[in-house]
Amino acid sequence: MGSTFMGLETAKRGITAQRAGLYVTSNNVSNANTDGYSRQRVTFKAENPYPVISVYDGKTYGQMGTGVQVGTVERIRDSFLDLQFRDHNNNLSYYSAKSDALSQMEGVMNDLTDEGLNRAFDNLWKSLQVLSETKNADTASARTVVKTSAQALVDQFRLLNSSLTTIQKNLKTELDSTAKNVNTILSQIDEVNKQIAAVEPNGYLPNDLYDTRDALVDQLSSFVDIKVSYNPSGGNALKIAEGTVNIDIIGANGQSAGTILNGITNEKSELQISYDNTTGLVNSLQFGTTTIAADQLQVNGKVKALVEAYGYMSNGTEKGMYPEMLAELDEVAQVFMDTFNDVHKQGYTLNGTSGQDFFDIENNNELNKGLAARIKVSDVILASTDNIAASLNQTQGDGSNATKLANIQDLKLPIGGNTTTIQDYYQNVIAEMGIQGKKNMTLESSSAALVNSANERRMSTSAVSIDEEMTNMIQFQHAYNAAARVVTLQDEILDKVINGMGVVGR
């Protein structure tokens, strides 16, 4: 049968195990408010019984337990909930970045103020109507108002173009910065992978490193759509050890477009943005040898949102929120200028000569300078308001051509693939922008709700519950005290055996 000291050793193991439970509980409580921390638990398992089967002689009363031992300290984490959170987080980042870009555009294109493009058009039409009146057709003041109104309209075109272009440049800077963030996160994950690969083969569970890596993967999922897989570390790694991670970038149809981080070979691919040499817009995204055309980004994430906002090339055509808005603004300017010049050249100046172009294009070879950035009042008109062709019959006081110029506001013209007035087309552009902004805000709100829901489910599993930890603390404390009391009992028994037995007759 077992030694008298066997009970002492069993109690000692109980003390050691419960103390480990208190250590883990203390660590959980300390990190209750630590972002990314997953609560940990200690697992216990019974020690091997005595005697072992190989030496059992059948004469004793059977095997007896020899106490408890600490199995592992593992974190509580549900990988399925992580996957759900990252999918929703990817969508949220996409709609959030896109909504932000649309919000900035709306701030520029807001035509509800007195300084908007529509108001500038209205002021020009009104000044022409005043000029068309017989008593005003020859007056310098009425002609000056027309020139001033035309200049204000030109300035408004240029202001809109300049403001949109500035935001577009800022989006490019943000896109480049985001690419650097992606590469930094990949490098950090790779470094954590190496640390985990060095620890796990020794039979340990690097829970804090797991948490660090998961937090980094969460961040990466907001930028690009990724797929995570795991590689066993080998050696004496425990079965529940997670191993190193591989990260694939997701392409069309949810399929892997290539591995951007290999957890076995520690090879990683940095994100590079390829820009078109002529337009400066995005051509493709490159992860090492993996190239994804800009118009083939069929998954979400902040990178895709910035590409769509800044602009990209698709079969030689400029696409994206800001390039398309700039193109629509250019079309408004082009149709307006061509129509206005055609009508103006039908009339006669105050000196009786034929009218010339009222608006002109500034010579500027700067890259991506659209018509809205280069339209100007012609030098002829700027030189003298007498050159405004307000008359149709070369008679004094005739303003009939000014009337025709004012009536351009009601002309149905081919613009944007439709036949409509210039201002109606522009208002439709603004309305469509507002609709898209509202749509993205709704999708952003829905995605945020899904992210919060997924995170709450994840936190219900992984987050530290102070109430639960207090319960565990009391449980371990009582077990520890009980084991300590058993040690005291064993001490008293041994004292009796050693000092109290065999003394009769002395």
JOHUJO-V873138 format. One record per residue. RES is the residue in one small letter. OMEGA is omega in whole degrees, -180 to 180 (NA if undefined). Layout:
<<RES | OMEGA> <RES | OMEGA>>
//
This chain:
<<m | -176> <g | 178> <s | 175> <t | -180> <f | -178> <m | 179> <g | 178> <l | 179> <e | 179> <t | 179> <a | 179> <k | 178> <r | 177> <g | 178> <i | -178> <t | -178> <a | -178> <q | 177> <r | 177> <a | 177> <g | 178> <l | 178> <y | -179> <v | 178> <t | 179> <s | 179> <n | 178> <n | -180> <v | -179> <s | -177> <n | -178> <a | -178> <n | 179> <t | 180> <d | 176> <g | -178> <y | 176> <s | -178> <r | -177> <q | 176> <r | 178> <v | 178> <t | 179> <f | 172> <k | -177> <a | 174> <e | 178> <n | -178> <p | 178> <y | -5> <p | 178> <v | -175> <i | -174> <s | -178> <v | -179> <y | -176> <d | 177> <g | -177> <k | 179> <t | -176> <y | 177> <g | -178> <q | 177> <m | 177> <g | -179> <t | 176> <g | -174> <v | 173> <q | 178> <v | 178> <g | -179> <t | 169> <v | -174> <e | 180> <r | 180> <i | -176> <r | 178> <d | -177> <s | 179> <f | 177> <l | 175> <d | -180> <l | 178> <q | -179> <f | -177> <r | 176> <d | -180> <h | 179> <n | 178> <n | 179> <n | -180> <l | -180> <s | 179> <y | -177> <y | 179> <s | 180> <a | -179> <k | 178> <s | 179> <d | 179> <a | 178> <l | 179> <s | 178> <q | 178> <m | 179> <e | 178> <g | 179> <v | -172> <m | -179> <n | -175> <d | 179> <l | -178> <t | 180> <d | -177> <e | -177> <g | -179> <l | 179> <n | 178> <r | 177> <a | 175> <f | -178> <d | 180> <n | 178> <l | 180> <w | -180> <k | -180> <s | 178> <l | 177> <q | 176> <v | 180> <l | -176> <s | 180> <e | -173> <t | -176> <k | -177> <n | -171> <a | -177> <d | -175> <t | -178> <a | -177> <s | 180> <a | 179> <r | 179> <t | 178> <v | 178> <v | 180> <k | -180> <t | 179> <s | 178> <a | 179> <q | 178> <a | 177> <l | 177> <v | 180> <d | -180> <q | 175> <f | -177> <r | 180> <l | 179> <l | 179> <n | -179> <s | -178> <s | 179> <l | -180> <t | 179> <t | 178> <i | 180> <q | 177> <k | 178> <n | 177> <l | 177> <k | 177> <t | 179> <e | 178> <l | 178> <d | 178> <s | 179> <t | 177> <a | 178> <k | 178> <n | 178> <v | -179> <n | 178> <t | 180> <i | 178> <l | 179> <s | 179> <q | 177> <i | 179> <d | -180> <e | 178> <v | 176> <n | -179> <k | 179> <q | 179> <i | 180> <a | 179> <a | -176> <v | -172> <e | -179> <p | 178> <n | 177> <g | -179> <y | 174> <l | -179> <p | -173> <n | -179> <d | 177> <l | 175> <y | -180> <d | 179> <t | -179> <r | 179> <d | 178> <a | 178> <l | 178> <v | 175> <d | 179> <q | -179> <l | -178> <s | 178> <s | -178> <f | -178> <v | 179> <d | -174> <i | 173> <k | -176> <v | 174> <s | -171> <y | 177> <n | 177> <p | -177> <s | -179> <g | -178> <g | 178> <n | -179> <a | 178> <l | -179> <k | -178> <i | 176> <a | -174> <e | -177> <g | 179> <t | -177> <v | 165> <n | 177> <i | 177> <d | 173> <i | -177> <i | 179> <g | -177> <a | 175> <n | 177> <g | -179> <q | 179> <s | 176> <a | 180> <g | 179> <t | -179> <i | 174> <l | 179> <n | -177> <g | 180> <i | -177> <t | -177> <n | 176> <e | 178> <k | -178> <s | -180> <e | 178> <l | 176> <q | 178> <i | 179> <s | -177> <y | 177> <d | -176> <n | -176> <t | -175> <t | -177> <g | 180> <l | -175> <v | 174> <n | -175> <s | 172> <l | -178> <q | 171> <f | -177> <g | 179> <t | 179> <t | 180> <t | 178> <i | 179> <a | -176> <a | -179> <d | 178> <q | 177> <l | -175> <q | 177> <v | -173> <n | -177> <g | -177> <k | -179> <v | -180> <k | -180> <a | -180> <l | 177> <v | -179> <e | 180> <a | -178> <y | 179> <g | -178> <y | 180> <m | 177> <s | -178> <n | 177> <g | -179> <t | 178> <e | -180> <k | 177> <g | -175> <m | -174> <y | 176> <p | -179> <e | 177> <m | 177> <l | 179> <a | 178> <e | 177> <l | 177> <d | -180> <e | 176> <v | -179> <a | -177> <q | -179> <v | 179> <f | -177> <m | -178> <d | -179> <t | -178> <f | -180> <n | -180> <d | 180> <v | -178> <h | -178> <k | 176> <q | -176> <g | -177> <y | -179> <t | 179> <l | 180> <n | 177> <g | 178> <t | -180> <s | 180> <g | 177> <q | 179> <d | 177> <f | 179> <f | -178> <d | 179> <i | 179> <e | 178> <n | -178> <n | -178> <n | -179> <e | -176> <l | 173> <n | 174> <k | -178> <g | -177> <l | -179> <a | 179> <a | -173> <r | 178> <i | 179> <k | 171> <v | -174> <s | -180> <d | -180> <v | -180> <i | 179> <l | -179> <a | -179> <s | 177> <t | 176> <d | -177> <n | 173> <i | -175> <a | -177> <a | -174> <s | 175> <l | -175> <n | 175> <q | 178> <t | 180> <q | 176> <g | 179> <d | 179> <g | -175> <s | 178> <n | 174> <a | 176> <t | 178> <k | 178> <l | 180> <a | -178> <n | 177> <i | -179> <q | -178> <d | -178> <l | 173> <k | -174> <l | 176> <p | -178> <i | 178> <g | -180> <g | 179> <n | 175> <t | -176> <t | 177> <t | -178> <i | -176> <q | 176> <d | 178> <y | -180> <y | 179> <q | 176> <n | 177> <v | 179> <i | -179> <a | 179> <e | 177> <m | 179> <g | 178> <i | 179> <q | 178> <g | 179> <k | 179> <k | -179> <n | 176> <m | 178> <t | 179> <l | 177> <e | 180> <s | 179> <s | 180> <s | 179> <a | 178> <a | 178> <l | 178> <v | 180> <n | 179> <s | 179> <a | -180> <n | 178> <e | 177> <r | 179> <r | 180> <m | 179> <s | 178> <t | -169> <s | -174> <a | 179> <v | 173> <s | -179> <i | 179> <d | -180> <e | -180> <e | 177> <m | 176> <t | 179> <n | -179> <m | 179> <i | 180> <q | -180> <f | -180> <q | 180> <h | 179> <a | 178> <y | 180> <n | 179> <a | 179> <a | 178> <a | 178> <r | 176> <v | 177> <v | 178> <t | 179> <l | 180> <q | 178> <d | 179> <e | 178> <i | -179> <l | 178> <d | 179> <k | -180> <v | -174> <i | -171> <n | -175> <g | -178> <m | 176> <g | -179> <v | 179> <v | 180> <g | 178> <r | NA>>
//
